[in-house]
């Protein structure tokens, strides 16, 4: 259930605003066309829970855009 996933994620990022920002950024990086948004949000919440995504933006920016496979650098605009 989504509520339990949110509460587990809040154990790692206690500030609710910061959690929303991290989830929003990670969903933008993880989302694939044609996939339901709910699945992507769940993957992002699970990523926070296991420590894959944290509150710092540098952690959220990979060297390859996962959704499209396009290379970009952390300073580039998404």
Order of alpha helices (4+ residues) and beta strands (2+ residues): alpha-alpha-alpha-alpha
